Amino acid sequence: RERGRALPAAVGALCRALPPRARPAPDTLRRARFDRPQASLDFWKLLYVLLKQIHGGRWTESDAIGAQVRFVKWALWYHGYGRPQLQRLPADGSAGSRELLLAFSWLLHSTGLLEQLLARNRVQTGDETSVCTCEDELPNSQEGTSKAGPEDRVDVRYLQWLNGRLRLQWCSLHAQHQEQCKLLHKIHLFTSGSHTDQNLGHFSVTETDLIRQPENYKQLLQLLESETTQLEAFLEWKQLEPVYWQWMETVLDNMAEEGNMCESQDVDVEKRRLPEVTSCCPWADKMTEQMDRFSRDLVALQEQLHQLVAQRKAAWWEKVATREELQKERFSATARKIRESIELKLGGVTSLCAPKKNKRHGLCRLVLRSKHPAGKMSLGRCVSKEAAEAVSAAEVITELQVREASLQRELQQLRQQCRHRLDRIAGGLEGVICISP
């Protein structure tokens, strides 16, 4: 009885925590539990709006139901939801409300749906910037052993053109960002001492615009009230969330009794079919070709792996047998390369063993500190899960410069390895003269 009384509250809190434009009625989930066709269209629209917001796409009320259904199927497949019953639902959205309820619950649990939507739809009243001092833990690059086929050959001039185009766009973006920083600095400087909050001391762009156009206060107030309602509903939902998942267990039991569950979860990948490619997903056809290509490459790589292991073993024993015949100069050069590589890796190990600082990642509000000893600008009130202390821009710049120097050293080492590799390849070509650029 207690769970029966708590279930409507849990469902209501979940619906209120969703964005206003995608907020379903609690009765829609109840109808979907009994697979009522009246709830199918509402659920297709709900998933369509939520997935569009996650992927940063635009949507309108006039979007056809067929396009919504195809996009939802593709997006769920992209996120890893491969249940075939969903892909078999009709394209007109006339049935399958219980399948859609199951897909919605899976999306809610596996992707942190509510947290993502609250972060994306947060009302920003301050000037914020993204700060990340976390080091990317990428695997060490190794020399490729597979040979590119004829279809993989690309003209070097085309790659040079793409590189030049990328550099031009990067310079344009950098110039725009610098101009934005200059304008922000002017606004912060001219409004210094006007804010009631002494920790800030100046207005943001949004606050400055509200002073110039006071009629926008009502719209901002409505947005803040809506966000507050969502946050309160989210807190209530986190307390009642176990009730919802217990209710979903009964939904799964009903589906199992009716024979709608999959007989086996280990479905062969080759038997899975992707939905039809549509114009609403321009990346769908390319992704399908890449997936087929990757599956063939994996089989080829598995065969090459066994051959590579055998070749490496044979090469190693050959080196061991001829190690006494190595010349001193060659041995010293090899030792020097190994020492340089060890020093580079040792520097990374030293940084890891050093006392770790709180790595900053997320959005921070820009606050002007003209009398700050570390610099003029500082980043305060970090918007993240854990409250972080205010950090000056000079500290962030110093950390990024250290990271840049480390990456530059690694880049130089990779370039040197590429030069040696090219020299070995050029040495094996008879009658060919290679002139380095």
C-alpha positions, 0 to 999 in steps of 0.5 A, a space after each residue: 500500500 505504501 508503495 502504491 501511494 508513493 508511485 504516483 508521487 515518483 512518477 509526478 516528480 519524474 515528469 516535473 523534472 523533465 523540460 517543460 516542452 517535453 513534459 508528459 502527463 503522469 497518466 501517459 506512463 500509466 497507459 504505457 504500462 498497459 500498452 495502450 495505443 493512446 500513449 504511443 504518440 506522446 511517447 514518440 514525441 517525448 523521446 524525440 524531444 529529449 534525444 534532440 536536446 541531448 544531441 544539440 539538434 533543432 526541432 519544431 512542433 511541425 516535424 512529421 511523426 514518421 521523421 520522429 520515429 526514425 530519428 528515435 530509433 536511430 538515436 537509441 541504436 546509437 546510444 546502445 539500445 539494440 532491442 529488436 522489438 523497438 525497431 519493429 514498431 510501426 513508423 506511424 507511431 500507432 503502437 508500442 507504448 510499453 516498448 517506448 516506456 522501457 526504452 525511456 527507462 533505459 535511457 533514464 538509467 544508463 545515460 544520466 538523462 535528467 542530469 544532462 538535461 538540467 545541465 543543458 537547460 540551466 539558466 546562465 546569468 553570468 559570463 562563464 567559460 569552460 576550464 579543463 586542466 585534466 590530462 587526457 589519458 590516451 594510449 601510447 601511439 604505436 606503429 601501424 602494421 596493416 597496409 592500406 588498401 587501394 581504396 584507402 589511398 588519399 592524395 597528399 595534396 588533398 590532405 595538405 589542403 584540408 590541413 590548411 583549411 583547418 588552420 584557417 578556421 582555427 585562426 578565425 575561431 581564435 580571433 573571434 574568441 579574442 574579440 569576445 574576451 575584449 568585449 567581456 573585459 570592457 563590460 566588466 571594467 565599465 560596470 565595476 563596483 555596480 553589483 550588490 554582490 561584493 564577491 562579483 563587483 561587476 555586471 555580466 552581459 545578461 545583467 547589463 542587457 537587463 539594465 538596458 532592457 528592463 522588460 526582459 526581467 519578466 522572461 528571465 524570472 519565468 525561466 528561473 522559476 521554471 528551473 527552480 521547479 525542475 530542481 525541486 522535482 529532481 530532488 524529490 525524484 532522487 528520493 522516490 527513484 527506487 519506487 519507480 524501478 520497482 514498478 518497472 520490474 512489474 512491467 518487465 514481468 508482465 512483458 515476460 508473461 506475454 511472451 514479448 521478451 527476447 529469447 536470448 540476449 546474445 543476438 548475433 551482430 550480423 543478424 541485427 538490422 539497422 533502420 532505414 537511412 533517412 534524410 533526418 540523419 545524414 550521418 546514418 549511411 556513413 556510420 553504417 558503412 563504417 560499422 561494416 568496414 570495422 567488422 571486416 577490419 577486426 577479423 583481418 586484424 585478429 589474423 594479423 595479430 597472430 602473424 605479428 606475434 610470431 614475427 616479433 618472437 622471431 625478430 627478438 631471438 634474432 636480435 638476441 643471437 646477434 647482440 654480440 656483433 653490434 657495433 659500439 656506435 650503434 649500441 650507444 645510439 640505441 641506448 641514447 634513444 632508450 634513455 630519452 624515452 625513459 626520461 620522458 616516461 619518467 617525467 610523466 610518472 613523476 607528475 603522477 606521483 607528485 601530490 595531486 591537485 584538484 583538477 578543474 573541469 567544467 564551467 566557471 564564472 568570469 570575475 574581474 579582479 583588477 587588484 588581484 596579485 596573480 592577474 587581472 581576471 579570475 575564474 570563480 564559482 566553478 559550476 561542477 559537482 564538487 565546490 571548488 575554490 576560486 582560481 585566477 586565470 594566471 594559474 590556469 594559464 600556467 598549468 596549461 603552459 606546463 601541459 603544452 610543454 609536455 605535449 611539445 616534447 612528446 611531439 618532437 619525439 614522435 617526429 624523430 621516430 617518424 624521420 627514422 622510420 622514413 629513413 629506413 623505408 627510403 634506404 630500402 628503395 633502390 635507385 630512388 633519391 628522397 629529398 626531405 621538405 
